[in-house]
Amino acid sequence: MSTAMNFGSKSFKPRPPDKGAFPLDHFGECSAFKERFMECLRDSGYESGACRQRAMAYLECRMERQVVPGPRRGGGAAGQLMANEPLEKLGFKDLIDEKSEAKPEK
């Protein structure tokens, strides 16, 4: 009597997560932003809330930088170090509101 299950009927195709996966910054284009963020974390006892401005600046840097295709990068199409995403959706709405309030009206 065979008790083998038929796993071949369903195929699983792995796919990357919708958020949280982006190319490594091989050329260190945003390393200064990352270092300022890491320094803030160390200085604040790893309290991330105290470093939100620096986290936002780091993510903005990643969204602005283009990944150039080439032989060392797999030869694929050009893209960004991180897909453009509204900062409000990344949890920085309150910081953006503060920025706009700080700007003087003309």
N, C-alpha and C positions, 0 to 999 in steps of 0.2 A: 504494500500500500504506500502510495507516494503522498507525502505531506508537504511537498515543495510548493512554495507560493510563486505566483507568476508576477514578478516585478517588472517585466518588460512591457506591460500594457500601458504604463504611464511613464512618460519621460520627463525628467527634471532638467530645466535649463537655468543654470545660475545666472543672475544678473546683479549688477552693482546696486548698492542702496541708493535711494532717491536723494538723500542728503548725507553729508558727512564724508564723502569720498571725493578727493580731488588730487591732482598731480602733485608730486613732491616739488619743492622749490629748489631744484638742483643747482641753479645759478645764484642762489641767495638773494634774489631780487627784493625780498621782503624780510630779510634776516634782521635788519635794524629795528623794524617794527616788532618782530618776534622777541628780540632781546629786550626791548623796552618793556614789553608786556611781562616777560619772565622776571625781569628785575623788579617790577612792581609787585608781582606775586610774592617773591621772596621777601621784599620789604614789608608787605602787609600781612605776613604770616600765612600766605596762600589763601587769603580772603579774596576770591575772584570778583566780588561785587565792587571792591575798591579799585579795580583795574579795568572797568568796562570801557572807558574812553580809549584805552590803549588796545583793548581787544577789538573794538570797532575799527580803529585805524588799521590794525593788522588785516582784518577781513577786507576793508576797502582796498588796501594795497593788493591783496590777492585777486580781487575782482578786476582791478585796473590792468594788471600785468598779463601780457599775451605769452602763451607758450608757442615757441617757434618749432615747426616740424623739422626733422632732420634725421640723419642716420642714427644718432645716439638716442633719439626720442621715438624710435619706431617708425619714422617716416610718415606718420599720420597727419591729419589736417591740423591747422593751427587752432588753438583754443585759449582759454584763460586758465590761470592757476586755480581759479574758482569761478563757477558760473555766476553771472550777475544775478543778484537777489536783492529785493528791497530791504534796506536795513531794518525797517519796521518788522518784517517777517522773521528777522534774525534776533528779535528781542531788544532792539535798540530804539524803539519809538520814543521813549521818555528822553533819551539823550538827544535825539533829533529835535524834539519839541523845545528842549533847553537851548539848543543852538539857534533855532529860529527866533526865540524870545530875546536872546542876547544880541542879535543883530539890530542895529538902530534903524528905525523907519526913515525913509527918504522923503 
